[in-house]
Amino acid sequence: MDRRHFLAAAPAVLAAQTSSDAIRVAVIGTGTRGSYLLGHVLAIPNAKIVALCDIEPEHLAKAVEQARAAGHDAPGYSDFRRMLDERKDVDAVIVATPVDTHKMITIAALELGKNVYCEKPLANTPEDAKLMHTASKSAKGIFQAGFQLRHDPARRAAVEFIHKGGIGNVLFCQGYRHTGDLPRNRLWYFDRNRSGDNIVEQACHILDLFVWAIGKAPLRAFGSGGVSLYKNVPPGRTTMDNYVVVYEFPNDVRVEFSHLYFDPPGFSGIKERVFGSIGAVDLAAGTWAEIGRRGAIRLDVPDAGQDSTRQSLAAFFSNARERKTPLNSADSALRSTLVAMMGRKAIYEKRIVTWEEIANG
């Protein structure tokens, strides 16, 4: 097996590199999500943390200690611009900051030739998302978005099964995310002008899976939502606590998705189901069933049980070395981000919104 094919073969490829090939990594944003990503990077062979950045001193101090405990001596910065200016040795930047800051950090890093892994969604406005996409196209480094569920073994196997015709023609997708409210200390999240609201900041994951399975952008969307229970909780809240959205795709395909934050114990859960002309697939479970037959059949899932975030980050480093287009690329990330924004616009404006409006507006 030659080097190119070996490196493309598996996430374990990173362990095969020599120490001189270590990718030097900076993490910008070391709060809840950033520290989680940091933990995964520290466990990936030959990824070396060389710098950390956060505007919150407590978050930054914890991240510096987290890296030090794993044998990585990484100084902390409160200004990402200063960090990028001083640490010219950085090969890759991981962006795990609030959504409204993604554009300025990502574009700055791409313009310096860095490889960038930016958390989903791309941005909180269509304009910023499109600017990030444009910047990625002329960049020397690769860009990968944090739509890591594409790297979940069960979901990946399920979508591949769909693409091979396992359930016939896709006709309908049903999803919901009923998970209870988010921690109240994430105040930026509850400001929809910063987070993009939960259909963009959270639901984009499941919408991305459905769009990936269908293989096309929707034609139109309509929906309804608002704040029914958590009014002004936390104070100043402008994000919805419940909504439902329906997308219509070419070939008479529909997607229905609902999101609820005040579900009691026993009523929680996440579902991602795709129904076709001869059967249906549960993406998260990695199972399928044929119309007219009882019982679900488990799909063959290579690497079952592997963490999707770890797999996504490992793929990022492999893609950076090989200059490969990621599975969660700038193109797919832009489309899925805009799909979420399309639903948001339909809910906010209480009308049908078309893909042309959001994609070309």
C-alpha positions in Angstrom: 0.0 0.0 0.0 1.5 3.4 -1.0 1.6 6.3 1.4 -1.3 8.2 -0.1 -3.7 5.2 0.2 -2.4 4.3 3.6 -3.0 7.8 4.9 -6.5 7.9 3.5 -7.4 4.5 5.0 -8.1 5.3 8.6 -8.0 7.8 11.5 -5.2 5.7 13.0 -3.0 7.0 10.2 -2.0 9.9 12.5 0.0 7.5 14.6 2.1 6.4 11.6 3.6 9.9 11.2 7.0 10.7 12.6 7.4 13.3 15.3 8.7 15.8 12.8 5.4 15.6 10.9 3.3 16.7 14.0 0.7 19.2 13.1 1.0 22.2 15.3 -2.5 23.2 16.6 -4.0 26.3 18.1 -7.4 26.2 19.7 -9.4 29.4 19.8 -12.3 29.3 22.2 -11.7 27.0 25.3 -15.1 27.0 26.9 -17.4 24.0 27.1 -17.1 22.9 23.5 -13.5 24.1 23.0 -12.2 22.2 26.0 -14.0 19.1 24.8 -12.4 19.4 21.4 -9.0 20.0 23.1 -9.3 16.8 25.0 -9.8 14.9 21.7 -6.9 16.6 20.0 -4.6 15.8 22.9 -5.5 12.1 22.4 -4.7 12.1 18.7 -1.1 11.1 18.0 1.2 13.7 16.4 -1.2 16.6 16.9 0.6 19.1 19.0 -1.1 21.9 20.9 1.1 24.9 20.7 -1.3 27.8 21.5 -4.6 28.4 23.2 -6.9 31.4 23.2 -10.0 32.6 25.0 -11.2 36.0 26.3 -12.3 34.4 29.6 -9.3 34.0 31.9 -10.8 31.1 33.8 -11.5 29.1 30.6 -8.0 29.8 29.3 -6.2 28.9 32.5 -8.1 25.5 32.7 -7.2 24.8 29.0 -3.5 25.6 29.5 -3.4 23.2 32.5 -5.4 20.6 30.5 -2.8 20.7 27.7 0.1 20.8 30.2 -1.2 17.7 32.0 -1.0 15.9 28.6 2.5 17.0 28.0 1.8 20.0 25.7 3.4 23.3 26.6 0.9 25.8 25.1 0.9 29.5 26.1 -2.4 31.2 26.5 -3.6 34.3 24.6 -6.6 36.5 25.1 -6.5 38.0 21.6 -6.6 35.7 18.7 -5.0 38.3 16.4 -2.0 38.5 18.6 -1.7 34.7 18.8 -1.8 34.3 15.0 0.7 37.1 14.6 3.2 35.7 17.1 2.7 32.0 16.5 3.6 31.7 12.8 4.5 28.1 13.4 0.8 27.2 13.8 -0.4 24.7 11.1 -4.0 24.3 12.1 -6.6 26.4 13.9 -9.6 25.0 15.7 -12.4 27.6 16.2 -14.8 26.9 19.0 -16.1 30.3 19.8 -19.7 31.7 19.8 -21.3 31.6 16.3 -21.2 35.3 15.7 -17.4 35.3 15.9 -16.8 32.5 13.5 -16.4 34.6 10.4 -13.7 37.0 11.6 -11.6 34.3 13.2 -11.9 31.8 10.4 -11.2 34.2 7.6 -8.2 35.7 9.4 -6.7 32.2 9.9 -7.5 31.1 6.3 -5.8 34.3 4.9 -2.7 33.3 6.8 -2.7 29.9 5.1 -3.8 27.9 8.1 -5.9 24.8 8.0 -9.1 25.6 9.8 -11.6 23.4 11.7 -14.6 25.6 12.6 -17.5 24.5 14.7 -20.9 24.4 13.2 -22.8 26.3 12.0 -20.7 28.5 9.7 -22.2 31.7 11.0 -25.4 33.4 12.2 -26.2 35.2 9.0 -26.3 34.1 5.4 -24.0 36.9 4.4 -21.3 35.8 6.9 -21.7 32.2 5.9 -21.2 33.0 2.3 -18.1 35.1 3.0 -16.5 32.2 4.9 -17.3 29.9 2.1 -15.7 32.3 -0.5 -12.6 32.7 1.7 -12.2 28.9 1.9 -12.1 28.6 -1.8 -9.1 30.8 -2.3 -7.2 29.6 0.8 -4.0 27.6 0.8 -5.2 25.6 3.8 -8.2 23.2 4.0 -11.4 24.1 5.7 -13.5 21.6 7.6 -16.7 22.4 9.5 -17.7 20.8 12.8 -20.7 18.8 11.4 -19.1 15.8 13.0 -22.2 13.6 12.9 -21.1 12.8 9.3 -18.3 10.9 10.9 -20.5 8.9 13.3 -20.0 5.3 12.2 -23.7 4.4 12.4 -25.0 7.5 10.6 -22.3 7.3 7.9 -23.2 3.7 7.3 -26.9 4.5 7.2 -26.5 7.4 4.7 -24.2 5.2 2.5 -27.0 2.5 2.6 -29.5 5.1 1.5 -27.3 6.3 -1.4 -26.9 2.7 -2.6 -30.7 2.4 -2.9 -31.2 0.4 0.3 -34.6 2.0 1.0 -35.5 2.9 -2.6 -36.3 6.5 -3.4 -36.2 8.8 -0.4 -39.7 10.2 0.2 -39.8 11.6 3.7 -37.5 12.5 6.7 -38.7 12.9 10.2 -36.5 14.3 13.0 -36.9 15.8 16.4 -34.6 17.1 19.1 -36.3 17.1 22.5 -33.5 17.5 25.0 -34.4 20.1 27.7 -33.0 23.6 27.9 -29.3 24.4 27.6 -27.1 25.5 30.6 -28.1 29.0 31.5 -24.5 30.2 31.8 -24.2 30.1 28.0 -25.8 33.6 27.7 -24.6 34.2 24.1 -26.6 31.2 23.0 -29.9 32.7 24.2 -29.3 35.8 22.2 -30.5 34.9 18.7 -28.5 37.7 17.1 -25.4 36.0 18.4 -26.2 32.3 18.2 -28.5 32.4 15.2 -31.3 30.8 17.3 -31.4 27.1 18.1 -32.6 26.0 14.7 -29.2 27.3 13.3 -27.0 26.6 16.3 -28.3 23.2 17.3 -30.7 21.7 14.7 -28.2 22.3 11.9 -26.7 18.9 12.8 -29.8 16.8 12.0 -30.8 19.0 9.0 -27.3 18.4 7.7 -27.8 14.7 7.9 -31.1 14.9 6.0 -29.7 17.1 3.3 -26.8 14.7 2.9 -29.1 11.7 2.6 -31.3 13.5 0.1 -28.5 15.0 -1.9 -30.3 18.2 -2.8 -31.2 21.5 -1.4 -34.8 22.1 -0.5 -37.2 24.2 -2.6 -39.2 25.9 0.1 -39.8 25.9 3.9 -42.6 26.9 6.3 -42.9 26.5 10.0 -44.0 27.9 13.4 -42.3 28.5 16.7 -41.7 30.8 19.6 -41.1 31.0 23.3 -44.0 29.3 25.1 -42.6 28.5 28.5 -39.1 30.1 29.1 -40.1 33.7 28.6 -37.2 35.9 29.6 -35.4 32.8 31.1 -32.6 33.5 31.3 -33.2 37.3 31.4 -33.1 38.8 27.9 -33.7 35.5 26.1 -34.7 35.8 22.5 -34.2 32.2 21.3 -37.2 29.9 20.8 -38.0 27.1 23.2 -40.1 25.2 20.6 -40.7 25.1 16.9 -41.6 22.9 14.0 -40.5 23.3 10.4 -41.3 21.5 7.1 -39.1 21.5 4.1 -40.2 20.5 0.6 -37.5 19.1 -1.7 -37.5 18.2 -5.4 -39.3 14.9 -6.4 -42.0 15.5 -3.8 -39.7 14.7 -0.8 -40.5 16.3 2.6 -38.6 16.8 5.8 -40.4 17.5 9.1 -38.4 18.6 12.1 -39.4 19.7 15.6 -37.4 21.1 18.5 -38.5 21.3 22.1 -36.8 22.5 25.2 -39.3 21.9 28.0 -39.8 18.2 27.7 -40.1 16.3 31.1 -38.2 13.2 31.9 -39.3 10.2 29.8 -40.3 12.4 26.9 -36.8 13.4 25.8 -35.0 12.1 22.8 -33.5 12.7 19.4 -34.7 11.0 16.2 -33.4 11.0 12.7 -35.4 8.8 10.4 -35.5 8.6 6.6 -38.4 6.8 4.8 -38.2 5.5 1.3 -40.2 3.6 -1.3 -39.2 0.2 0.0 -38.1 0.8 3.6 -36.8 3.2 6.2 -33.6 3.9 8.1 -32.9 5.1 11.6 -29.7 7.1 11.1 -28.6 7.3 14.8 -29.4 3.6 15.5 -27.9 2.3 12.3 -30.9 0.1 11.6 -33.3 -0.3 8.7 -36.7 -2.0 8.1 -38.4 -3.1 4.9 -42.0 -2.1 4.2 -44.3 -5.0 5.0 -41.9 -6.9 7.2 -41.6 -6.8 11.0 -38.5 -6.0 12.9 -35.5 -3.7 12.3 -32.3 -5.0 10.8 -28.9 -3.7 12.0 -26.6 -2.3 9.3 -23.0 -3.4 9.1 -21.3 -0.5 10.8 -17.5 -0.5 10.6 -15.8 1.2 13.7 -19.1 1.1 15.6 -19.0 3.0 18.8 -16.2 5.4 17.8 -16.8 9.0 18.9 -17.9 11.2 16.0 -16.0 14.2 17.2 -12.8 12.2 17.6 -13.3 10.8 14.1 -14.0 14.2 12.6 -10.9 15.8 14.1 -8.7 12.8 13.1 -10.1 13.2 9.6 -9.3 16.9 9.7 -5.6 16.3 10.4 -5.4 13.6 7.7 -7.1 15.9 5.2 -4.7 18.7 6.1 -1.7 16.4 5.4 -3.1 15.0 2.2 -4.9 18.2 0.9 -8.1 16.3 0.6 -11.6 17.8 0.5 -13.3 16.9 3.8 -16.6 15.0 4.1 -17.9 18.0 6.0 -16.6 20.5 3.5 -17.2 24.2 3.1 -19.7 23.4 0.3 -21.8 21.0 2.4 -21.5 23.2 5.5 -22.7 26.3 3.6 -25.7 24.4 2.2 -26.7 23.0 5.6 -26.2 26.3 7.4 -28.4 28.0 4.8 -31.0 25.3 5.1 -31.3 26.0 8.8 -31.5 29.7 8.2 -34.2 29.1 5.6 -36.3 27.4 8.2 -35.5 30.2 10.7 -36.7 32.9 8.3 -39.9 31.0 7.5 -40.7 30.7 11.3 -39.8 34.3 12.1 -41.7 35.8 9.1 -44.6 33.3 9.2 -44.5 32.6 5.5 -43.2 30.2 2.9 -39.5 30.9 2.2 -37.8 29.6 -1.0 -34.3 28.4 -1.4 -33.6 31.1 -4.0 -34.3 33.8 -1.4 -31.7 32.4 1.1 -29.1 31.1 -1.4 -29.1 34.0 -3.8 -30.5 36.9 -1.7 
